Amino acid sequence: MRKYNALTKWLLEEGYSAGHHPDYVRVDVPMWQEKTLDHYDGGFTYERWWITEHQQVAEASRIVRMR
């Protein structure tokens, strides 16, 4: 069995694949390679814009709780 990261395991359970997945994740392989989940990142990775957006929300939430 391949070693997938937790995000990939969850998305596979939800029925997604390397060719069909939400827009907030990517299969991080070079453009000339076939999209496969069998690579060094362990499957899907979050898009940078999604990470940035959620970090900002988390930071804002933390600041509000401190007040």
C-alpha positions in Angstrom: 0.0 0.0 0.0 1.2 3.5 -0.8 1.9 5.9 2.0 -0.6 8.8 1.5 -0.8 11.9 3.6 -4.0 12.5 5.6 -5.5 14.9 3.1 -5.1 12.4 0.3 -6.6 9.6 2.4 -9.6 11.8 3.2 -10.2 12.9 -0.4 -9.9 9.4 -1.7 -12.5 8.2 0.8 -14.7 11.0 -0.5 -14.4 9.7 -4.0 -11.9 12.1 -5.5 -9.0 11.1 -7.8 -5.8 12.6 -9.3 -7.9 13.7 -12.3 -11.0 14.9 -10.4 -10.4 16.8 -7.2 -11.5 20.1 -5.4 -9.9 23.3 -6.6 -8.1 23.9 -3.3 -5.8 21.0 -3.8 -3.3 20.0 -6.4 -1.3 17.0 -7.6 2.2 18.4 -7.4 3.9 16.8 -10.4 5.8 18.4 -13.4 3.5 19.4 -16.3 4.9 16.8 -18.6 4.2 13.9 -16.2 0.9 12.1 -15.8 -1.1 13.2 -12.8 -0.6 10.4 -10.2 -0.8 10.4 -6.5 2.3 8.2 -6.2 5.0 10.9 -5.6 7.1 12.3 -2.8 4.4 14.6 -1.3 2.2 11.6 -0.5 -0.6 12.6 -2.7 -2.6 15.8 -2.8 -1.2 19.1 -1.4 -3.1 22.3 -0.6 -2.9 25.2 -3.1 -0.9 28.1 -1.7 -3.8 30.5 -2.0 -5.9 28.2 0.2 -3.2 28.0 2.9 -2.6 31.7 2.9 -6.4 32.4 3.2 -6.9 30.0 6.0 -3.8 31.2 7.9 -5.2 34.8 7.8 -8.5 33.6 9.1 -6.9 31.7 11.9 -4.7 34.7 12.9 -7.7 37.0 12.9 -9.6 34.5 15.0 -6.7 34.3 17.5 -6.5 38.1 17.8 -10.2 38.4 18.4 -10.1 35.7 21.2 -7.2 37.6 22.9 -9.3 40.8 23.3 
